[in-house]
């Protein structure tokens, strides 16, 4: 909703914080602490923006973790990053804008593929044009409420046997 953030915490310790008026679909999430080869996560950012902090799944099996967007697929390589979809109703030009805080991500689409490292910003206008490094922040602003700096809220059971795989 407008003027609200959502924090999704996964059982592997990873989390996604959604900006106001954002839509995220969890297409697949599989994490088994004893079977890294079975790990997998696919998210779809449909609208708005997000900050992602990789959990154990992304650190031990990074190729199994992706975020799909209308402009490119984000391959996670054990990292913290921001992704925002620009266009009408935003301050950013149409397309996918990214900022890497820690680690590396890879943007790929029909136009090509590009790695982005900590401190870099990237942009891809649509699924047919290649991702490019941009020299400075194009206007990505991500400031969740201070309460999001600590552990996830009061929902228990995440990661426990028979418990939830994610909490909101």
VENKA-V767776 format. One record per residue. OMEGA is omega in radians with two decimals (* if undefined). D_FIRST is the distance of its C-alpha to the first C-alpha in whole Angstrom. Layout:
omega={OMEGA/OMEGA}
d_first={D_FIRST/D_FIRST}
This chain:
omega={3.07/3.07/3.10/3.08/3.05/3.11/3.12/-3.10/-3.10/-3.05/3.11/-3.13/3.10/3.09/3.05/3.03/-3.13/3.05/3.04/3.09/3.13/3.06/3.13/3.08/3.03/-3.10/-3.13/3.01/3.10/3.12/3.06/-3.07/-3.10/-3.07/-3.12/-3.12/-3.14/-3.11/3.03/3.07/3.02/3.08/3.05/3.03/-3.04/-3.06/3.03/-3.07/-3.08/2.92/3.13/3.03/-3.09/3.03/-3.10/-3.14/-3.10/3.13/-3.08/-3.13/-3.00/-3.12/-3.09/-3.04/-3.11/3.01/3.11/3.04/3.10/-3.06/-3.08/3.01/3.13/3.03/-3.07/3.13/-3.13/-2.89/2.92/-3.12/3.01/3.04/-3.14/3.08/3.12/3.12/-3.11/3.14/3.10/3.09/-3.04/3.04/3.13/3.13/-3.14/3.09/3.14/3.02/3.12/3.14/-3.08/3.09/-3.06/2.93/3.08/3.02/3.11/3.09/-3.12/-3.12/-3.13/-3.07/-3.13/3.01/3.09/-3.10/3.13/3.13/-3.12/3.05/3.14/-3.13/2.99/-3.03/-3.12/-3.02/-3.11/3.13/-3.09/3.04/3.13/3.01/3.05/-2.98/-3.12/-3.12/-3.13/-3.12/3.08/3.10/-3.11/-3.12/3.11/3.13/3.14/-3.13/3.14/-3.11/-3.11/3.13/3.12/-3.04/-2.93/-3.12/-3.11/3.04/-3.10/3.08/3.12/3.13/-3.14/-3.10/3.14/3.04/3.02/3.07/3.12/*}
d_first={0/4/6/6/8/9/13/15/19/21/25/27/25/23/19/16/13/10/9/6/5/7/9/12/15/18/21/23/24/28/29/32/34/37/37/35/37/34/31/28/25/23/19/18/15/14/12/11/13/14/17/19/22/25/26/30/29/28/31/34/33/31/32/30/26/25/21/21/20/21/23/25/25/24/27/27/30/29/27/24/22/19/18/16/16/17/18/17/14/15/18/19/22/21/21/21/21/22/23/25/26/28/30/30/28/29/28/29/29/32/33/34/33/32/32/30/31/30/30/29/27/26/25/26/25/25/27/30/31/32/29/31/31/30/32/29/25/24/21/19/17/16/16/14/15/18/18/17/21/22/22/20/19/21/21/24/26/25/28/30/32/31/27/24/24/20/18/14}
